[in-house]
Amino acid sequence: MIKVWGRTTSVNVQKAMWTIGELGLAHERYDAGGAFGGLDDPAYLAMNPNARIPVIEYEGQHLWESNAIVRLLCALHSEGALWPTDPWHRARADRWMDWQAASLLVDMTTVFWGLIRTPESGRDWVAIGDAASRVNSQMGILDAHLGYSDWVAGDSMTMGDIAIGALVHRWSNLPMQRPDHSHIADYYNRLKQRPAFAEHVMIPLS
């Protein structure tokens, strides 16, 4: 049984839960973070000293950082599929997970917090606009890549798509101007066909 701490509206929690759903793993999830609080509790800090979500408890051990959680669960339960066995194939999935964290997430977070979680009167429109422009530029890189393959690491879905797909959903539903990236649109439609994605990721932005 996997225990997960984190609220469903967190994109990082969504990545962990989508993975669990894809793998059909028994789990329990506990609301934490945001309005639920609890991240400064000593018991929580003992599991994750960063006071962030998600964190999991599995096989008697704790793990934080969403991409690390995705990698672990895929390695344990989906070797040869979500976790590619060929090192080059796995590296192609890994690079998109790292790209998501290093090149896309910071600006996406600025846009998301500015448009969704900040009252209109308090929004920094310059910062939001600059970040949105950079996000759209980065998504152009993804769109060009998806013109050559259905999934980020090749012809089948891997763990890389879990990291990327969660942010594709967020980008596609933010109240912002977006270029017409047709390959991302097709990719998003493929993701929507996956029950675990629909359950754990396709929820209203809040």
C-alpha positions as protocol buffer text, in pm:
chain_id: "A"
residue {
  index: 1
  type: MET
  ca { x: 0 y: 0 z: 0 }
}
residue {
  index: 2
  type: ILE
  ca { x: 135 y: 339 z: -102 }
}
residue {
  index: 3
  type: LYS
  ca { x: 56 y: 639 z: 116 }
}
residue {
  index: 4
  type: VAL
  ca { x: 62 y: 979 z: -54 }
}
residue {
  index: 5
  type: TRP
  ca { x: 53 y: 1317 z: 115 }
}
residue {
  index: 6
  type: GLY
  ca { x: -64 y: 1608 z: -100 }
}
residue {
  index: 7
  type: ARG
  ca { x: -370 y: 1791 z: -231 }
}
residue {
  index: 8
  type: THR
  ca { x: -521 y: 1695 z: -566 }
}
residue {
  index: 9
  type: THR
  ca { x: -483 y: 2046 z: -715 }
}
residue {
  index: 10
  type: SER
  ca { x: -102 y: 2033 z: -700 }
}
residue {
  index: 11
  type: VAL
  ca { x: 50 y: 1948 z: -1038 }
}
residue {
  index: 12
  type: ASN
  ca { x: 332 y: 1760 z: -864 }
}
residue {
  index: 13
  type: VAL
  ca { x: 86 y: 1551 z: -667 }
}
residue {
  index: 14
  type: GLN
  ca { x: -103 y: 1489 z: -989 }
}
residue {
  index: 15
  type: LYS
  ca { x: 210 y: 1338 z: -1143 }
}
residue {
  index: 16
  type: ALA
  ca { x: 246 y: 1094 z: -856 }
}
residue {
  index: 17
  type: MET
  ca { x: -122 y: 1002 z: -853 }
}
residue {
  index: 18
  type: TRP
  ca { x: -136 y: 961 z: -1231 }
}
residue {
  index: 19
  type: THR
  ca { x: 156 y: 719 z: -1209 }
}
residue {
  index: 20
  type: ILE
  ca { x: -16 y: 523 z: -935 }
}
residue {
  index: 21
  type: GLY
  ca { x: -333 y: 515 z: -1144 }
}
residue {
  index: 22
  type: GLU
  ca { x: -150 y: 398 z: -1458 }
}
residue {
  index: 23
  type: LEU
  ca { x: 9 y: 118 z: -1258 }
}
residue {
  index: 24
  type: GLY
  ca { x: -310 y: 22 z: -1074 }
}
residue {
  index: 25
  type: LEU
  ca { x: -140 y: 35 z: -735 }
}
residue {
  index: 26
  type: ALA
  ca { x: -329 y: 26 z: -406 }
}
residue {
  index: 27
  type: HIS
  ca { x: -293 y: 356 z: -229 }
}
residue {
  index: 28
  type: GLU
  ca { x: -421 y: 603 z: 26 }
}
residue {
  index: 29
  type: ARG
  ca { x: -392 y: 977 z: -19 }
}
residue {
  index: 30
  type: TYR
  ca { x: -400 y: 1235 z: 259 }
}
residue {
  index: 31
  type: ASP
  ca { x: -475 y: 1602 z: 192 }
}
residue {
  index: 32
  type: ALA
  ca { x: -178 y: 1822 z: 278 }
}
residue {
  index: 33
  type: GLY
  ca { x: -51 y: 2162 z: 172 }
}
residue {
  index: 34
  type: GLY
  ca { x: -237 y: 2473 z: 66 }
}
residue {
  index: 35
  type: ALA
  ca { x: -556 y: 2525 z: 264 }
}
residue {
  index: 36
  type: PHE
  ca { x: -505 y: 2185 z: 430 }
}
residue {
  index: 37
  type: GLY
  ca { x: -174 y: 2289 z: 588 }
}
residue {
  index: 38
  type: GLY
  ca { x: 22 y: 2035 z: 787 }
}
residue {
  index: 39
  type: LEU
  ca { x: 353 y: 2082 z: 608 }
}
residue {
  index: 40
  type: ASP
  ca { x: 519 y: 2238 z: 912 }
}
residue {
  index: 41
  type: ASP
  ca { x: 417 y: 1956 z: 1144 }
}
residue {
  index: 42
  type: PRO
  ca { x: 720 y: 1777 z: 1290 }
}
residue {
  index: 43
  type: ALA
  ca { x: 587 y: 1442 z: 1168 }
}
residue {
  index: 44
  type: TYR
  ca { x: 561 y: 1573 z: 814 }
}
residue {
  index: 45
  type: LEU
  ca { x: 901 y: 1741 z: 824 }
}
residue {
  index: 46
  type: ALA
  ca { x: 1050 y: 1409 z: 930 }
}
residue {
  index: 47
  type: MET
  ca { x: 925 y: 1267 z: 599 }
}
residue {
  index: 48
  type: ASN
  ca { x: 1012 y: 1572 z: 387 }
}
residue {
  index: 49
  type: PRO
  ca { x: 1232 y: 1843 z: 541 }
}
residue {
  index: 50
  type: ASN
  ca { x: 1150 y: 2071 z: 246 }
}
residue {
  index: 51
  type: ALA
  ca { x: 790 y: 2109 z: 372 }
}
residue {
  index: 52
  type: ARG
  ca { x: 654 y: 2053 z: 23 }
}
residue {
  index: 53
  type: ILE
  ca { x: 427 y: 1805 z: -152 }
}
residue {
  index: 54
  type: PRO
  ca { x: 408 y: 1528 z: -248 }
}
residue {
  index: 55
  type: VAL
  ca { x: 578 y: 1274 z: -29 }
}
residue {
  index: 56
  type: ILE
  ca { x: 509 y: 901 z: -35 }
}
residue {
  index: 57
  type: GLU
  ca { x: 555 y: 617 z: 208 }
}
residue {
  index: 58
  type: TYR
  ca { x: 617 y: 284 z: 37 }
}
residue {
  index: 59
  type: GLU
  ca { x: 784 y: -36 z: 144 }
}
residue {
  index: 60
  type: GLY
  ca { x: 873 y: 123 z: 475 }
}
residue {
  index: 61
  type: GLN
  ca { x: 1053 y: 419 z: 318 }
}
residue {
  index: 62
  type: HIS
  ca { x: 970 y: 780 z: 237 }
}
residue {
  index: 63
  type: LEU
  ca { x: 1044 y: 964 z: -86 }
}
residue {
  index: 64
  type: TRP
  ca { x: 990 y: 1325 z: -191 }
}
residue {
  index: 65
  type: GLU
  ca { x: 1028 y: 1510 z: -524 }
}
residue {
  index: 66
  type: SER
  ca { x: 757 y: 1421 z: -773 }
}
residue {
  index: 67
  type: ASN
  ca { x: 982 y: 1317 z: -1062 }
}
residue {
  index: 68
  type: ALA
  ca { x: 1181 y: 1089 z: -830 }
}
residue {
  index: 69
  type: ILE
  ca { x: 853 y: 933 z: -715 }
}
residue {
  index: 70
  type: VAL
  ca { x: 745 y: 879 z: -1076 }
}
residue {
  index: 71
  type: ARG
  ca { x: 1079 y: 720 z: -1164 }
}
residue {
  index: 72
  type: LEU
  ca { x: 1078 y: 489 z: -861 }
}
residue {
  index: 73
  type: LEU
  ca { x: 726 y: 357 z: -913 }
}
residue {
  index: 74
  type: CYS
  ca { x: 780 y: 307 z: -1286 }
}
residue {
  index: 75
  type: ALA
  ca { x: 1110 y: 127 z: -1223 }
}
residue {
  index: 76
  type: LEU
  ca { x: 949 y: -103 z: -967 }
}
residue {
  index: 77
  type: HIS
  ca { x: 626 y: -177 z: -1152 }
}
residue {
  index: 78
  type: SER
  ca { x: 662 y: -95 z: -1522 }
}
residue {
  index: 79
  type: GLU
  ca { x: 1007 y: -207 z: -1635 }
}
residue {
  index: 80
  type: GLY
  ca { x: 1017 y: -222 z: -2011 }
}
residue {
  index: 81
  type: ALA
  ca { x: 714 y: 6 z: -2051 }
}
residue {
  index: 82
  type: LEU
  ca { x: 685 y: 332 z: -1856 }
}
residue {
  index: 83
  type: TRP
  ca { x: 1042 y: 263 z: -1737 }
}
residue {
  index: 84
  type: PRO
  ca { x: 1237 y: 182 z: -2057 }
}
residue {
  index: 85
  type: THR
  ca { x: 1505 y: -84 z: -2016 }
}
residue {
  index: 86
  type: ASP
  ca { x: 1721 y: 42 z: -2302 }
}
residue {
  index: 87
  type: PRO
  ca { x: 1951 y: 312 z: -2153 }
}
residue {
  index: 88
  type: TRP
  ca { x: 1915 y: 546 z: -2451 }
}
residue {
  index: 89
  type: HIS
  ca { x: 1537 y: 512 z: -2454 }
}
residue {
  index: 90
  type: ARG
  ca { x: 1529 y: 577 z: -2079 }
}
residue {
  index: 91
  type: ALA
  ca { x: 1759 y: 879 z: -2121 }
}
residue {
  index: 92
  type: ARG
  ca { x: 1520 y: 1027 z: -2375 }
}
residue {
  index: 93
  type: ALA
  ca { x: 1239 y: 1000 z: -2120 }
}
residue {
  index: 94
  type: ASP
  ca { x: 1465 y: 1138 z: -1846 }
}
residue {
  index: 95
  type: ARG
  ca { x: 1565 y: 1444 z: -2046 }
}
residue {
  index: 96
  type: TRP
  ca { x: 1204 y: 1555 z: -2084 }
}
residue {
  index: 97
  type: MET
  ca { x: 1144 y: 1507 z: -1714 }
}
residue {
  index: 98
  type: ASP
  ca { x: 1447 y: 1724 z: -1641 }
}
residue {
  index: 99
  type: TRP
  ca { x: 1342 y: 1976 z: -1908 }
}
residue {
  index: 100
  type: GLN
  ca { x: 1001 y: 2003 z: -1746 }
}
residue {
  index: 101
  type: ALA
  ca { x: 1157 y: 2081 z: -1408 }
}
residue {
  index: 102
  type: ALA
  ca { x: 1441 y: 2305 z: -1525 }
}
residue {
  index: 103
  type: SER
  ca { x: 1306 y: 2488 z: -1831 }
}
residue {
  index: 104
  type: LEU
  ca { x: 927 y: 2493 z: -1807 }
}
residue {
  index: 105
  type: LEU
  ca { x: 801 y: 2473 z: -1450 }
}
residue {
  index: 106
  type: VAL
  ca { x: 930 y: 2803 z: -1308 }
}
residue {
  index: 107
  type: ASP
  ca { x: 762 y: 3022 z: -1569 }
}
residue {
  index: 108
  type: MET
  ca { x: 453 y: 2803 z: -1574 }
}
residue {
  index: 109
  type: THR
  ca { x: 425 y: 2849 z: -1198 }
}
residue {
  index: 110
  type: THR
  ca { x: 448 y: 3227 z: -1236 }
}
residue {
  index: 111
  type: VAL
  ca { x: 164 y: 3227 z: -1488 }
}
residue {
  index: 112
  type: PHE
  ca { x: -48 y: 2981 z: -1290 }
}
residue {
  index: 113
  type: TRP
  ca { x: -15 y: 3163 z: -958 }
}
residue {
  index: 114
  type: GLY
  ca { x: -68 y: 3497 z: -1126 }
}
residue {
  index: 115
  type: LEU
  ca { x: -383 y: 3402 z: -1314 }
}
residue {
  index: 116
  type: ILE
  ca { x: -540 y: 3139 z: -1089 }
}
residue {
  index: 117
  type: ARG
  ca { x: -435 y: 3201 z: -731 }
}
residue {
  index: 118
  type: THR
  ca { x: -385 y: 3578 z: -720 }
}
residue {
  index: 119
  type: PRO
  ca { x: -681 y: 3819 z: -709 }
}
residue {
  index: 120
  type: GLU
  ca { x: -697 y: 4032 z: -1022 }
}
residue {
  index: 121
  type: SER
  ca { x: -622 y: 4348 z: -827 }
}
residue {
  index: 122
  type: GLY
  ca { x: -292 y: 4205 z: -707 }
}
residue {
  index: 123
  type: ARG
  ca { x: -163 y: 4058 z: -1033 }
}
residue {
  index: 124
  type: ASP
  ca { x: 174 y: 4157 z: -1172 }
}
residue {
  index: 125
  type: TRP
  ca { x: 73 y: 4167 z: -1537 }
}
residue {
  index: 126
  type: VAL
  ca { x: 425 y: 4239 z: -1661 }
}
residue {
  index: 127
  type: ALA
  ca { x: 568 y: 3934 z: -1483 }
}
residue {
  index: 128
  type: ILE
  ca { x: 278 y: 3718 z: -1596 }
}
residue {
  index: 129
  type: GLY
  ca { x: 309 y: 3832 z: -1957 }
}
residue {
  index: 130
  type: ASP
  ca { x: 685 y: 3780 z: -1968 }
}
residue {
  index: 131
  type: ALA
  ca { x: 655 y: 3434 z: -1815 }
}
residue {
  index: 132
  type: ALA
  ca { x: 369 y: 3340 z: -2050 }
}
residue {
  index: 133
  type: SER
  ca { x: 580 y: 3440 z: -2349 }
}
residue {
  index: 134
  type: ARG
  ca { x: 864 y: 3219 z: -2231 }
}
residue {
  index: 135
  type: VAL
  ca { x: 628 y: 2929 z: -2162 }
}
residue {
  index: 136
  type: ASN
  ca { x: 480 y: 2954 z: -2511 }
}
residue {
  index: 137
  type: SER
  ca { x: 829 y: 2957 z: -2658 }
}
residue {
  index: 138
  type: GLN
  ca { x: 925 y: 2645 z: -2462 }
}
residue {
  index: 139
  type: MET
  ca { x: 604 y: 2473 z: -2568 }
}
residue {
  index: 140
  type: GLY
  ca { x: 705 y: 2542 z: -2925 }
}
residue {
  index: 141
  type: ILE
  ca { x: 1009 y: 2323 z: -2866 }
}
residue {
  index: 142
  type: LEU
  ca { x: 784 y: 2045 z: -2740 }
}
residue {
  index: 143
  type: ASP
  ca { x: 543 y: 2089 z: -3032 }
}
residue {
  index: 144
  type: ALA
  ca { x: 824 y: 2056 z: -3285 }
}
residue {
  index: 145
  type: HIS
  ca { x: 946 y: 1740 z: -3113 }
}
residue {
  index: 146
  type: LEU
  ca { x: 599 y: 1585 z: -3110 }
}
residue {
  index: 147
  type: GLY
  ca { x: 586 y: 1634 z: -3484 }
}
residue {
  index: 148
  type: TYR
  ca { x: 825 y: 1339 z: -3508 }
}
residue {
  index: 149
  type: SER
  ca { x: 689 y: 1102 z: -3243 }
}
residue {
  index: 150
  type: ASP
  ca { x: 358 y: 1042 z: -3066 }
}
residue {
  index: 151
  type: TRP
  ca { x: 519 y: 1041 z: -2722 }
}
residue {
  index: 152
  type: VAL
  ca { x: 813 y: 1235 z: -2582 }
}
residue {
  index: 153
  type: ALA
  ca { x: 1057 y: 942 z: -2581 }
}
residue {
  index: 154
  type: GLY
  ca { x: 936 y: 759 z: -2889 }
}
residue {
  index: 155
  type: ASP
  ca { x: 643 y: 554 z: -3012 }
}
residue {
  index: 156
  type: SER
  ca { x: 505 y: 452 z: -2672 }
}
residue {
  index: 157
  type: MET
  ca { x: 421 y: 631 z: -2350 }
}
residue {
  index: 158
  type: THR
  ca { x: 693 y: 647 z: -2084 }
}
residue {
  index: 159
  type: MET
  ca { x: 749 y: 814 z: -1748 }
}
residue {
  index: 160
  type: GLY
  ca { x: 861 y: 1121 z: -1943 }
}
residue {
  index: 161
  type: ASP
  ca { x: 505 y: 1175 z: -2061 }
}
residue {
  index: 162
  type: ILE
  ca { x: 379 y: 1185 z: -1703 }
}
residue {
  index: 163
  type: ALA
  ca { x: 601 y: 1480 z: -1619 }
}
residue {
  index: 164
  type: ILE
  ca { x: 524 y: 1659 z: -1947 }
}
residue {
  index: 165
  type: GLY
  ca { x: 157 y: 1564 z: -1978 }
}
residue {
  index: 166
  type: ALA
  ca { x: 55 y: 1714 z: -1644 }
}
residue {
  index: 167
  type: LEU
  ca { x: 192 y: 2052 z: -1751 }
}
residue {
  index: 168
  type: VAL
  ca { x: 41 y: 2023 z: -2099 }
}
residue {
  index: 169
  type: HIS
  ca { x: -299 y: 1997 z: -1932 }
}
residue {
  index: 170
  type: ARG
  ca { x: -227 y: 2301 z: -1716 }
}
residue {
  index: 171
  type: TRP
  ca { x: -98 y: 2509 z: -2009 }
}
residue {
  index: 172
  type: SER
  ca { x: -393 y: 2408 z: -2227 }
}
residue {
  index: 173
  type: ASN
  ca { x: -645 y: 2530 z: -1969 }
}
residue {
  index: 174
  type: LEU
  ca { x: -489 y: 2849 z: -1836 }
}
residue {
  index: 175
  type: PRO
  ca { x: -678 y: 3168 z: -1933 }
}
residue {
  index: 176
  type: MET
  ca { x: -393 y: 3295 z: -2150 }
}
residue {
  index: 177
  type: GLN
  ca { x: -313 y: 3337 z: -2518 }
}
residue {
  index: 178
  type: ARG
  ca { x: -146 y: 3033 z: -2672 }
}
residue {
  index: 179
  type: PRO
  ca { x: -2 y: 2963 z: -3017 }
}
residue {
  index: 180
  type: ASP
  ca { x: -178 y: 2702 z: -3225 }
}
residue {
  index: 181
  type: HIS
  ca { x: 54 y: 2410 z: -3153 }
}
residue {
  index: 182
  type: SER
  ca { x: -124 y: 2133 z: -3341 }
}
residue {
  index: 183
  type: HIS
  ca { x: 112 y: 1854 z: -3237 }
}
residue {
  index: 184
  type: ILE
  ca { x: 60 y: 1936 z: -2869 }
}
residue {
  index: 185
  type: ALA
  ca { x: -315 y: 1943 z: -2929 }
}
residue {
  index: 186
  type: ASP
  ca { x: -299 y: 1593 z: -3077 }
}
residue {
  index: 187
  type: TYR
  ca { x: -79 y: 1480 z: -2788 }
}
residue {
  index: 188
  type: TYR
  ca { x: -323 y: 1624 z: -2536 }
}
residue {
  index: 189
  type: ASN
  ca { x: -606 y: 1434 z: -2705 }
}
residue {
  index: 190
  type: ARG
  ca { x: -408 y: 1111 z: -2671 }
}
residue {
  index: 191
  type: LEU
  ca { x: -354 y: 1181 z: -2303 }
}
residue {
  index: 192
  type: LYS
  ca { x: -726 y: 1239 z: -2251 }
}
residue {
  index: 193
  type: GLN
  ca { x: -795 y: 882 z: -2361 }
}
residue {
  index: 194
  type: ARG
  ca { x: -605 y: 745 z: -2060 }
}
residue {
  index: 195
  type: PRO
  ca { x: -839 y: 686 z: -1763 }
}
residue {
  index: 196
  type: ALA
  ca { x: -570 y: 760 z: -1502 }
}
residue {
  index: 197
  type: PHE
  ca { x: -491 y: 1094 z: -1667 }
}
residue {
  index: 198
  type: ALA
  ca { x: -859 y: 1185 z: -1678 }
}
residue {
  index: 199
  type: GLU
  ca { x: -906 y: 1095 z: -1312 }
}
residue {
  index: 200
  type: HIS
  ca { x: -598 y: 1252 z: -1157 }
}
residue {
  index: 201
  type: VAL
  ca { x: -494 y: 1535 z: -1389 }
}
residue {
  index: 202
  type: MET
  ca { x: -801 y: 1660 z: -1573 }
}
residue {
  index: 203
  type: ILE
  ca { x: -949 y: 1852 z: -1284 }
}
residue {
  index: 204
  type: PRO
  ca { x: -1036 y: 2223 z: -1272 }
}
residue {
  index: 205
  type: LEU
  ca { x: -743 y: 2455 z: -1210 }
}
residue {
  index: 206
  type: SER
  ca { x: -757 y: 2609 z: -865 }
}
